[in-house]
Amino acid sequence: MRKTTLLVLLLCFSLLFIACGREEEEVLWAAKPSIMVNDVLYGDTGYRGEYRTDTRPDRGGHVDGQITSTVEEHEYPTQNDQSNFGEGYYYRFGEDGTIEVFMEEAGVWKIFKAYEE
């Protein structure tokens, strides 16, 4: 009985030392979907524009630019025409200083607003 108890304690200490020696993994949180245009950083408002389907870029709708590069989803864009959610998306200038980004997968324009400084 005493040997079993000693063996169990030895096993517990071994597991404790192994667990303490592991490095913690760095947790990277996703940043708010963002885009940089004309040196201004815009963030997703959660709202979408209500437009007719003929305003879609793939059907000849007006656009002011396109996202040409991307950063990781846990980072914020630092260059013009860059996002943290992918590249190839079209955008146009909206009302009240907003940017509208066309999300082709959903077929909607999402509204982005400049971050407060």
C-alpha positions as CSV (number, residue, x, y, z in Angstrom):
1,M,0.0,0.0,0.0
2,R,2.8,2.4,0.9
3,K,4.5,1.7,-2.4
4,T,1.4,2.5,-4.3
5,T,0.9,5.8,-2.5
6,L,4.5,6.7,-3.1
7,L,4.2,5.8,-6.8
8,V,1.0,7.9,-7.2
9,L,2.6,10.9,-5.5
10,L,5.7,10.6,-7.7
11,L,3.5,10.5,-10.8
12,C,1.6,13.6,-9.7
13,F,4.8,15.5,-9.1
14,S,6.1,14.4,-12.5
15,L,2.9,15.7,-14.3
16,L,3.1,18.9,-12.3
17,F,6.7,19.6,-13.4
18,I,5.8,18.8,-17.0
19,A,2.9,21.1,-17.0
20,C,4.9,23.9,-15.4
21,G,7.6,23.6,-18.1
22,R,5.2,24.3,-21.0
23,E,5.1,27.7,-22.5
24,E,1.7,29.4,-22.7
25,E,0.4,29.9,-26.2
26,E,-0.2,33.5,-27.2
27,V,-3.9,34.2,-27.8
28,L,-4.6,36.5,-30.6
29,W,-8.0,38.2,-30.7
30,A,-9.6,39.2,-33.9
31,A,-9.8,42.9,-34.5
32,K,-12.9,44.7,-35.6
33,P,-13.2,44.5,-39.4
34,S,-11.4,47.6,-40.7
35,I,-10.3,49.3,-43.9
36,M,-7.8,52.2,-44.5
37,V,-8.6,54.7,-47.3
38,N,-6.9,58.0,-47.8
39,D,-4.9,57.6,-44.6
40,V,-8.1,57.2,-42.5
41,L,-8.9,54.0,-40.7
42,Y,-12.6,52.9,-40.9
43,G,-14.3,50.3,-38.8
44,D,-17.4,48.2,-39.5
45,T,-20.6,49.7,-38.0
46,G,-22.6,46.5,-38.2
47,Y,-25.0,48.3,-40.5
48,R,-25.6,47.7,-44.2
49,G,-26.7,49.9,-47.0
50,E,-30.1,49.3,-48.5
51,Y,-29.6,49.5,-52.3
52,R,-31.1,48.1,-55.3
53,T,-29.3,45.2,-57.0
54,D,-28.3,47.3,-60.0
55,T,-25.8,49.2,-57.8
56,R,-23.7,46.1,-57.3
57,P,-20.2,46.4,-58.7
58,D,-20.5,43.2,-60.7
59,R,-23.5,44.8,-62.5
60,G,-21.9,48.1,-63.3
61,G,-22.6,49.9,-60.0
62,H,-20.4,52.8,-59.0
63,V,-17.2,52.1,-57.0
64,D,-14.4,54.5,-55.8
65,G,-11.7,51.9,-55.2
66,Q,-10.8,48.3,-54.3
67,I,-9.0,46.7,-51.4
68,T,-5.7,45.5,-52.8
69,S,-3.9,44.1,-49.7
70,T,-4.7,42.6,-46.4
71,V,-3.3,42.1,-42.9
72,E,-4.0,39.4,-40.3
73,E,-7.5,39.5,-38.7
74,H,-6.0,40.4,-35.3
75,E,-4.2,43.5,-36.8
76,Y,-5.4,46.8,-38.1
77,P,-4.6,48.1,-41.6
78,T,-1.7,50.5,-41.9
79,Q,-1.7,51.2,-45.6
80,N,-4.3,52.7,-48.0
81,D,-6.7,50.2,-49.7
82,Q,-5.9,47.6,-47.1
83,S,-8.2,45.6,-44.8
84,N,-8.0,43.0,-42.1
85,F,-10.7,40.8,-43.7
86,G,-9.4,40.1,-47.2
87,E,-8.6,41.7,-50.5
88,G,-10.5,42.3,-53.7
89,Y,-13.5,44.0,-52.1
90,Y,-14.9,47.1,-53.8
91,Y,-15.7,50.2,-51.8
92,R,-17.3,53.6,-52.4
93,F,-17.6,56.8,-50.3
94,G,-20.9,57.0,-48.5
95,E,-22.8,59.7,-46.7
96,D,-21.6,61.5,-43.6
97,G,-18.0,60.5,-44.1
98,T,-18.6,56.7,-44.3
99,I,-17.1,54.1,-46.6
100,E,-19.3,51.4,-48.0
101,V,-17.7,48.0,-48.7
102,F,-19.4,45.5,-51.0
103,M,-19.4,42.0,-49.5
104,E,-19.9,39.9,-52.5
105,E,-20.6,36.7,-50.6
106,A,-23.6,38.3,-49.0
107,G,-24.4,40.6,-51.9
108,V,-24.6,43.6,-49.6
109,W,-22.8,46.9,-48.9
110,K,-21.6,47.2,-45.3
111,I,-21.1,50.6,-43.8
112,F,-17.8,51.5,-42.2
113,K,-17.2,54.7,-40.2
114,A,-13.9,56.5,-39.4
115,Y,-12.5,55.7,-36.0
116,E,-12.3,58.5,-33.5
117,E,-8.8,59.7,-32.9
